[in-house]
Structures are given as C-alpha cells and as structure tokens.
Amino acid sequence: MLDDISELKVDGVGGVYLVWHGGVRPGWLLAGSSGDLGFAFREFREDREIRDYEGRGGVFISWSPIKSEFRDGVVHFLARSIKPVFECDFNSNEDAIPVMLPR
C-alpha cells in the first residue's frame, strides 16, 4: 500500500473504491464508497485485517470519483460482482449501477 496517500490527491474527494490483494491467488477484499477517499485509504493502511493480506502479494486500491447519489448503486453492483472477502457497506435498496472493473 502506498505510504504517502497525499500523493494521490484524493483528500476530500468523494468516490468509490475497490481493495484487493495480489499473489498466487489474488482476490477482492472490499468495495465501498467514501466522501473523502484520502481518509478512507489512510484507515485501510491502519486496518489490521486488511494489512494481514500484505504478505499475499500486496494490497492494492483502485478508485473513481463518483457523485454521492450514485455511490450506493455502484457499490451494490461491485459487491454483487466481485464477492469480496469483507462485507461491503451500501444501501441495498438502491438499484445496482453497472461499471467496468479494473483490469
């Protein structure tokens, strides 16, 4: 995980993120949203459960700025599509909004 989150210029930026680990058997860890991606990414860096995956080929984050009214729908789609290790927090009453997954 990146040591200096400020380099990403996501402080105060709202959007959706995906967290995954690499390695021999890479896997999705979490999909979610935040009104401040910089804050969320710093929290992940301190999260013991996520850090446990560092030894499995590293932990990576992908994100996209998304308007707040669409975030739950995008996370709904992502959580349903990737079946992450950790439970995703979103309003399941929102219709899923399809997006492209990172490659």
Z-matrix of the N, CA and C atoms (Angstrom, degrees):
N
C 1 1.445
C 2 1.526 1 108.62
N 3 1.281 2 115.56 1 146.67
C 4 1.457 3 121.60 2 -179.19
C 5 1.522 4 110.86 3 -62.24
N 6 1.331 5 116.70 4 134.02
C 7 1.465 6 120.76 5 179.54
C 8 1.518 7 112.28 6 -76.04
N 9 1.320 8 117.84 7 -38.55
C 10 1.460 9 121.03 8 -176.57
C 11 1.533 10 109.87 9 -110.70
N 12 1.315 11 115.61 10 92.28
C 13 1.460 12 122.15 11 -177.78
C 14 1.528 13 110.84 12 -61.57
N 15 1.324 14 118.02 13 -29.93
C 16 1.467 15 120.38 14 -177.81
C 17 1.530 16 111.94 15 -60.58
N 18 1.340 17 117.96 16 -24.09
C 19 1.464 18 121.09 17 177.25
C 20 1.527 19 112.17 18 -62.51
N 21 1.322 20 116.78 19 -24.57
C 22 1.464 21 121.19 20 -177.68
C 23 1.526 22 112.65 21 -78.27
N 24 1.319 23 116.84 22 -18.20
C 25 1.473 24 122.55 23 -179.92
C 26 1.537 25 111.57 24 59.58
N 27 1.344 26 115.54 25 44.99
C 28 1.459 27 120.78 26 179.45
C 29 1.532 28 112.43 27 -114.12
N 30 1.327 29 117.54 28 6.01
C 31 1.462 30 119.46 29 176.93
C 32 1.519 31 109.48 30 -63.68
N 33 1.332 32 115.84 31 125.29
C 34 1.453 33 121.20 32 -179.93
C 35 1.523 34 114.71 33 80.54
N 36 1.327 35 117.07 34 -1.80
C 37 1.474 36 121.56 35 179.57
C 38 1.524 37 108.53 36 -90.63
N 39 1.327 38 116.92 37 129.04
C 40 1.449 39 121.63 38 177.44
C 41 1.511 40 111.15 39 -92.07
N 42 1.324 41 116.37 40 146.00
C 43 1.458 42 119.07 41 179.07
C 44 1.508 43 112.80 42 176.82
N 45 1.313 44 114.08 43 -163.29
C 46 1.459 45 123.96 44 -177.56
C 47 1.518 46 108.32 45 -118.90
N 48 1.331 47 116.51 46 146.99
C 49 1.457 48 121.01 47 -179.16
C 50 1.526 49 111.54 48 -136.38
N 51 1.317 50 114.32 49 158.93
C 52 1.467 51 123.38 50 171.52
C 53 1.522 52 107.35 51 -128.36
N 54 1.313 53 116.68 52 137.68
C 55 1.458 54 122.27 53 177.13
C 56 1.516 55 107.20 54 -120.41
N 57 1.336 56 116.82 55 132.72
C 58 1.459 57 120.87 56 178.29
C 59 1.515 58 110.22 57 -144.57
N 60 1.330 59 115.48 58 167.60
C 61 1.463 60 120.13 59 175.66
C 62 1.522 61 108.54 60 -118.99
N 63 1.325 62 114.60 61 151.07
C 64 1.463 63 121.13 62 179.04
C 65 1.517 64 110.16 63 -91.52
N 66 1.299 65 115.70 64 -153.83
C 67 1.454 66 120.99 65 177.21
C 68 1.515 67 112.99 66 104.32
N 69 1.319 68 115.25 67 -167.54
C 70 1.465 69 121.98 68 -178.03
C 71 1.526 70 110.47 69 -63.15
N 72 1.315 71 116.54 70 -41.08
C 73 1.470 72 121.35 71 177.80
C 74 1.528 73 109.12 72 -123.88
N 75 1.343 74 116.76 73 77.18
C 76 1.464 75 119.16 74 -178.37
C 77 1.527 76 110.82 75 -61.07
N 78 1.317 77 115.60 76 154.41
C 79 1.458 78 119.14 77 -179.88
C 80 1.511 79 112.28 78 -155.74
N 81 1.325 80 114.44 79 156.57
C 82 1.461 81 121.84 80 178.02
C 83 1.514 82 109.05 81 -78.59
N 84 1.322 83 116.30 82 134.61
C 85 1.458 84 120.60 83 178.80
C 86 1.526 85 112.47 84 -102.09
N 87 1.331 86 117.28 85 -41.78
C 88 1.459 87 119.27 86 -171.33
C 89 1.521 88 110.97 87 -162.93
N 90 1.319 89 115.97 88 145.44
C 91 1.468 90 123.05 89 168.49
C 92 1.521 91 105.95 90 -124.37
N 93 1.325 92 116.73 91 143.08
C 94 1.453 93 118.83 92 179.75
C 95 1.509 94 111.96 93 -169.86
N 96 1.321 95 114.42 94 -174.21
C 97 1.464 96 119.94 95 178.83
C 98 1.516 97 108.81 96 -140.29
N 99 1.314 98 114.71 97 161.66
C 100 1.455 99 120.49 98 179.35
C 101 1.526 100 109.11 99 -156.37
N 102 1.317 101 115.62 100 148.83
C 103 1.454 102 121.12 101 172.68
C 104 1.519 103 111.64 102 -78.43
N 105 1.346 104 116.42 103 -12.26
C 106 1.462 105 122.51 104 178.30
C 107 1.528 106 107.98 105 -143.40
N 108 1.326 107 115.74 106 92.95
C 109 1.468 108 120.45 107 -176.98
C 110 1.527 109 112.09 108 -60.36
N 111 1.329 110 117.36 109 -36.44
C 112 1.463 111 120.07 110 178.36
C 113 1.519 112 111.48 111 -58.51
N 114 1.322 113 116.53 112 -45.29
C 115 1.464 114 121.21 113 178.39
C 116 1.532 115 110.08 114 -62.27
N 117 1.334 116 116.83 115 -46.76
C 118 1.472 117 120.48 116 -179.32
C 119 1.524 118 111.05 117 -60.06
N 120 1.323 119 117.40 118 -42.75
C 121 1.468 120 120.65 119 -178.38
C 122 1.524 121 111.31 120 -66.06
N 123 1.334 122 117.10 121 -36.38
C 124 1.470 123 119.92 122 176.42
C 125 1.526 124 110.24 123 -65.58
N 126 1.323 125 116.46 124 -37.78
C 127 1.465 126 120.53 125 176.98
C 128 1.535 127 110.76 126 -62.35
N 129 1.325 128 117.33 127 -41.95
C 130 1.468 129 120.93 128 179.04
C 131 1.525 130 110.59 129 -61.37
N 132 1.311 131 115.90 130 -39.50
C 133 1.465 132 120.34 131 -178.18
C 134 1.527 133 110.53 132 -62.68
N 135 1.317 134 117.28 133 -27.74
C 136 1.468 135 121.88 134 -179.97
C 137 1.533 136 112.68 135 -95.17
N 138 1.320 137 118.09 136 -11.28
C 139 1.469 138 122.44 137 -175.94
C 140 1.525 139 110.46 138 -73.88
N 141 1.312 140 116.10 139 116.15
C 142 1.467 141 121.79 140 -176.53
C 143 1.531 142 112.21 141 -61.12
N 144 1.328 143 117.97 142 -40.68
C 145 1.467 144 120.62 143 -178.93
C 146 1.530 145 111.37 144 -64.04
N 147 1.308 146 117.37 145 -39.86
C 148 1.466 147 120.37 146 178.40
C 149 1.526 148 110.08 147 -72.55
N 150 1.322 149 117.26 148 -41.80
C 151 1.467 150 120.73 149 179.72
C 152 1.516 151 111.99 150 -61.61
N 153 1.328 152 117.83 151 -26.99
C 154 1.472 153 120.97 152 177.62
C 155 1.524 154 111.54 153 -58.58
N 156 1.327 155 117.48 154 -22.67
C 157 1.466 156 121.50 155 -179.23
C 158 1.528 157 113.01 156 -87.14
N 159 1.318 158 118.81 157 -5.33
C 160 1.467 159 122.00 158 178.60
C 161 1.527 160 111.16 159 -55.79
N 162 1.313 161 117.11 160 -38.14
C 163 1.463 162 121.94 161 -178.68
C 164 1.518 163 114.26 162 -73.91
N 165 1.293 164 118.07 163 -3.06
C 166 1.471 165 122.41 164 -179.57
C 167 1.520 166 110.73 165 -104.24
N 168 1.307 167 116.68 166 38.65
C 169 1.459 168 119.66 167 178.22
C 170 1.508 169 114.38 168 97.86
N 171 1.329 170 117.76 169 10.82
C 172 1.456 171 121.54 170 177.36
C 173 1.514 172 112.89 171 93.64
N 174 1.329 173 114.86 172 157.40
C 175 1.463 174 122.08 173 176.89
C 176 1.520 175 107.36 174 -111.44
N 177 1.328 176 115.58 175 136.98
C 178 1.458 177 121.65 176 -175.16
C 179 1.520 178 109.98 177 -130.81
N 180 1.328 179 115.20 178 153.36
C 181 1.465 180 121.38 179 179.31
C 182 1.522 181 108.77 180 -130.60
N 183 1.316 182 115.17 181 135.96
C 184 1.457 183 121.83 182 171.54
C 185 1.525 184 106.11 183 -121.85
N 186 1.320 185 117.60 184 146.18
C 187 1.462 186 120.21 185 -177.57
C 188 1.523 187 110.66 186 -149.39
N 189 1.317 188 113.13 187 164.06
C 190 1.454 189 120.42 188 174.68
C 191 1.520 190 108.08 189 -148.72
N 192 1.330 191 117.63 190 135.42
C 193 1.462 192 118.65 191 173.15
C 194 1.532 193 108.69 192 -66.66
N 195 1.305 194 116.02 193 130.37
C 196 1.472 195 122.39 194 -178.57
C 197 1.526 196 106.76 195 -137.83
N 198 1.324 197 116.99 196 136.65
C 199 1.463 198 120.81 197 176.66
C 200 1.528 199 109.51 198 -58.93
N 201 1.326 200 115.64 199 144.89
C 202 1.469 201 121.10 200 -174.06
C 203 1.529 202 113.18 201 -56.70
N 204 1.323 203 117.87 202 -35.17
C 205 1.468 204 119.53 203 -176.95
C 206 1.527 205 113.50 204 -70.98
N 207 1.325 206 118.05 205 -12.40
C 208 1.464 207 121.52 206 179.96
C 209 1.527 208 113.49 207 -107.20
N 210 1.312 209 117.90 208 -9.04
C 211 1.468 210 121.07 209 -172.30
C 212 1.517 211 113.58 210 -61.56
N 213 1.344 212 118.19 211 -47.53
C 214 1.470 213 119.36 212 -178.79
C 215 1.521 214 111.54 213 -61.61
N 216 1.321 215 117.74 214 -38.70
C 217 1.466 216 120.59 215 178.76
C 218 1.512 217 112.10 216 -65.43
N 219 1.334 218 116.90 217 -39.00
C 220 1.464 219 120.57 218 178.71
C 221 1.526 220 109.92 219 -68.78
N 222 1.330 221 117.50 220 -45.15
C 223 1.470 222 119.97 221 179.09
C 224 1.531 223 110.06 222 -63.87
N 225 1.321 224 117.23 223 -38.07
C 226 1.474 225 120.94 224 176.28
C 227 1.531 226 109.74 225 -55.92
N 228 1.328 227 116.81 226 -48.99
C 229 1.464 228 121.04 227 178.93
C 230 1.532 229 110.98 228 -61.60
N 231 1.329 230 116.66 229 -47.23
C 232 1.461 231 120.13 230 -177.79
C 233 1.522 232 111.41 231 -62.39
N 234 1.323 233 117.49 232 -47.31
C 235 1.465 234 120.99 233 -178.54
C 236 1.524 235 111.13 234 -60.56
N 237 1.316 236 116.35 235 -40.29
C 238 1.465 237 120.90 236 179.15
C 239 1.524 238 111.20 237 -69.28
N 240 1.325 239 117.25 238 -32.96
C 241 1.461 240 121.66 239 -175.36
C 242 1.520 241 113.74 240 -81.64
N 243 1.333 242 117.33 241 -39.26
C 244 1.463 243 119.63 242 -172.18
C 245 1.523 244 114.02 243 -98.71
N 246 1.308 245 118.55 244 -17.89
C 247 1.460 246 123.14 245 -178.91
C 248 1.538 247 111.20 246 50.19
N 249 1.339 248 116.74 247 66.37
C 250 1.464 249 120.79 248 -175.09
C 251 1.529 250 113.65 249 -70.12
N 252 1.325 251 115.69 250 163.24
C 253 1.462 252 122.86 251 178.47
C 254 1.523 253 111.06 252 -63.15
N 255 1.335 254 117.21 253 -45.19
C 256 1.458 255 121.83 254 -176.70
C 257 1.528 256 110.73 255 -97.71
N 258 1.323 257 115.16 256 149.06
C 259 1.464 258 120.96 257 179.38
C 260 1.531 259 109.99 258 -65.24
N 261 1.312 260 115.57 259 137.43
C 262 1.464 261 121.94 260 -179.28
C 263 1.523 262 109.36 261 -97.64
N 264 1.314 263 115.77 262 140.80
C 265 1.456 264 121.84 263 -179.24
C 266 1.530 265 109.29 264 -99.46
N 267 1.340 266 116.16 265 113.80
C 268 1.462 267 121.72 266 178.06
C 269 1.515 268 108.71 267 -161.44
N 270 1.312 269 116.46 268 163.59
C 271 1.456 270 121.76 269 177.48
C 272 1.525 271 108.07 270 -83.99
N 273 1.320 272 116.58 271 106.33
C 274 1.466 273 120.75 272 -176.73
C 275 1.529 274 112.45 273 -70.66
N 276 1.323 275 117.90 274 -9.08
C 277 1.462 276 120.66 275 175.92
C 278 1.523 277 111.58 276 -77.51
N 279 1.332 278 116.48 277 -16.00
C 280 1.462 279 120.81 278 177.09
C 281 1.527 280 109.11 279 -76.69
N 282 1.324 281 116.00 280 138.88
C 283 1.458 282 119.88 281 175.57
C 284 1.518 283 109.86 282 -63.68
N 285 1.334 284 116.12 283 141.23
C 286 1.460 285 120.56 284 176.96
C 287 1.534 286 109.10 285 -66.02
N 288 1.315 287 115.81 286 136.51
C 289 1.460 288 121.84 287 177.85
C 290 1.521 289 108.25 288 -111.88
N 291 1.326 290 118.49 289 110.15
C 292 1.469 291 120.89 290 -177.26
C 293 1.536 292 112.78 291 -64.34
N 294 1.319 293 115.06 292 137.14
C 295 1.462 294 122.97 293 174.74
C 296 1.530 295 107.00 294 -139.62
N 297 1.321 296 115.77 295 165.31
C 298 1.460 297 120.26 296 177.98
C 299 1.528 298 109.04 297 -84.02
N 300 1.323 299 115.77 298 138.05
C 301 1.459 300 121.19 299 176.47
C 302 1.532 301 109.32 300 -80.74
N 303 1.346 302 116.68 301 151.13
C 304 1.466 303 118.35 302 176.08
C 305 1.521 304 110.23 303 -66.63
N 306 1.314 305 115.89 304 154.11
C 307 1.469 306 120.66 305 179.56
C 308 1.490 307 110.57 306 -108.55
